[in-house]
Amino acid sequence: MTYDDEGAGQGLSCADCRQLHCHRHDKRYPGFCPTESLDPHEREDLVDLYSSDGPDGRLARAAAEVEGAYYGKLTRVEETVAFARRLGVTRIGIASCLGLIEETRVLVRIIKLAGFETVAALCKVGSVDKTEIGIPETLKIKQGGFEACCNPVLQARLLNRENTGLNIIMGLCVGHDALFCRHAEAPTTTLVVKDRVLGHNPVACLYTVGTYSARLLDESRLRTL
């Protein structure tokens, strides 16, 4: 089945589409397109949600305004400031990785210069050794001594207690970021995505999948990870 076959999706999704008609209405929808099969009542519900005065509506419009006003003009740091401004928040929380604490200190300075209050929570806060949560000594980065596990739930709780209006993730590990988002009460946006190998630029391997990162297409290797 090709991307423009009619009928049921049979496992096809947006990643299989080559039309992207939903963006500009300048082509056509493939047969498996979820936009084409969207219930009109659900579409109406979504429009009501995004146009409402509730938190989802405010978030949606603030994001769209920043995109429209500053497309290709601002760094993500600046866009985050502009987003927070449109949300009307006063206090911004930062969930930081230990390895990015220096960058977090610079970010705190920028946010304060922009007129916001900030509070940061480091990933190792609480200082719980990895063995206490069931991680064997052999899986520590440096074996034979104390090594704190990341504590994203406590990071979220600390920022919740500070009544942050918006949270920023600064390089939390894969999975720890998911835990933080599960427990954070304020909306959360990501500034830095952890990638120790690629200098926190994980998409670089997707650009080079035909050359330097060809191992990403090695099925047998991927299935052993």
BABAVEX-334888 format. One line per 5 residues: their letters; for each residue x, y, z of C-alpha. Coordinates in steps of 0.02 Angstrom, whole numbers. Layout:
<pts>
a = X,Y,Z; ...
</pts>
This chain:
<pts>
mtydd = 0,0,0; 65,173,-44; 34,333,49; -109,385,-66; -203,219,-68
egagq = -385,237,-24; -468,142,117; -419,95,292; -253,145,364; -188,-32,398
glsca = -56,38,513; -14,191,409; 2,357,498; 56,537,469; 237,482,449
dcrql = 186,388,291; 100,538,210; 184,633,67; 42,758,41; 35,857,204
hchrh = -126,931,137; -182,970,314; -54,1112,321; -100,1220,171; -247,1137,83
dkryp = -147,1133,-78; -146,946,-117; -264,809,-58; -287,693,89; -229,512,73
gfcpt = -358,379,112; -286,341,283; -279,523,341; -348,551,517; -398,728,468
esldp = -508,661,330; -592,537,448; -606,656,595; -780,662,670; -850,838,642
hered = -906,843,824; -729,809,883; -661,944,768; -787,1066,840; -737,1013,1015
lvdly = -554,1048,976; -593,1220,905; -694,1259,1062; -549,1197,1170; -416,1302,1083
ssdgp = -526,1457,1075; -582,1446,1256; -524,1551,1402; -465,1394,1493; -284,1338,1511
dgrla = -282,1241,1347; -346,1390,1250; -222,1509,1329; -78,1391,1295; -130,1361,1115
raaae = -151,1545,1071; 9,1599,1160; 108,1468,1063; 28,1518,898; 58,1703,930
vegay = 243,1674,965; 260,1567,809; 173,1695,700; 258,1850,770; 435,1783,779
ygklt = 448,1642,652; 632,1618,612; 680,1774,710; 708,1717,889; 808,1581,976
rveet = 710,1456,1077; 767,1543,1237; 689,1705,1175; 533,1615,1114; 514,1539,1287
vafar = 520,1713,1364; 392,1776,1238; 281,1625,1273; 288,1652,1461; 246,1836,1436
rlgvt = 90,1793,1338; 36,1669,1470; 48,1806,1600; 151,1701,1721; 263,1779,1852
rigia = 365,1629,1912; 456,1506,1800; 521,1339,1863; 673,1253,1792; 701,1065,1805
sclgl = 887,1052,1772; 1008,910,1740; 1167,915,1845; 1269,916,1685; 1183,1075,1627
ieetr = 1188,1174,1790; 1304,1306,1716; 1186,1332,1569; 1042,1338,1691; 1129,1478,1787
vlvri = 1142,1578,1626; 959,1543,1587; 907,1601,1761; 999,1764,1731; 910,1789,1565
iklag = 739,1751,1637; 766,1871,1781; 822,2007,1661; 658,1978,1567; 564,2019,1727
fetva = 514,1846,1790; 546,1758,1953; 634,1590,1940; 658,1435,2046; 768,1289,1994
alckv = 767,1107,2050; 918,998,2012; 898,817,1958; 999,749,2105; 897,841,2237
gsvdk = 850,727,2382; 1016,634,2364; 950,456,2354; 1079,324,2308; 1036,220,2155
teigi = 1045,58,2252; 902,118,2363; 781,109,2216; 841,-61,2157; 981,-16,2036
petlk = 1126,-139,2056; 1299,-73,2092; 1356,-138,1922; 1242,-13,1834; 1314,139,1920
ikqgg = 1419,252,1810; 1556,247,1941; 1544,90,2046; 1595,71,2227; 1532,234,2300
feacc = 1381,345,2326; 1294,392,2165; 1128,485,2174; 987,435,2061; 892,567,1966
npvlq = 737,624,2060; 615,700,1935; 463,674,2046; 541,777,2184; 593,908,2057
arlln = 411,921,2004; 349,926,2183; 471,1065,2230; 416,1171,2082; 233,1133,2122
rentg = 260,1199,2298; 331,1359,2224; 172,1383,2120; 266,1403,1957; 160,1459,1810
lniim = 273,1378,1680; 412,1248,1693; 564,1225,1582; 655,1060,1560; 843,1080,1548
glcvg = 915,916,1487; 827,786,1593; 866,606,1544; 754,503,1432; 616,441,1547
hdalf = 656,560,1688; 579,697,1581; 423,591,1564; 413,568,1752; 435,753,1780
crhae = 294,795,1660; 180,667,1743; 199,750,1912; 219,934,1868; 63,1040,1894
apttt = 116,1186,1785; 131,1175,1595; 304,1114,1544; 408,1158,1393; 577,1086,1345
lvvkd = 727,1195,1310; 866,1063,1308; 846,880,1260; 978,767,1337; 1097,684,1213
rvlgh = 1268,655,1289; 1341,588,1126; 1280,727,1011; 1302,878,1125; 1115,885,1164
npvac = 1067,892,981; 977,724,958; 911,762,785; 1089,767,715; 1089,578,696
lytvg = 931,588,591; 1018,707,471; 1163,585,449; 1069,420,450; 1132,386,272
tysar = 1314,404,324; 1389,424,498; 1233,366,590; 1192,219,478; 1190,103,629
lldes = 1020,176,672; 948,74,527; 1028,-89,587; 872,-186,638; 965,-326,728
rlrtl = 1065,-201,830; 912,-96,874; 821,-249,938; 959,-283,1064; 955,-111,1146
</pts>
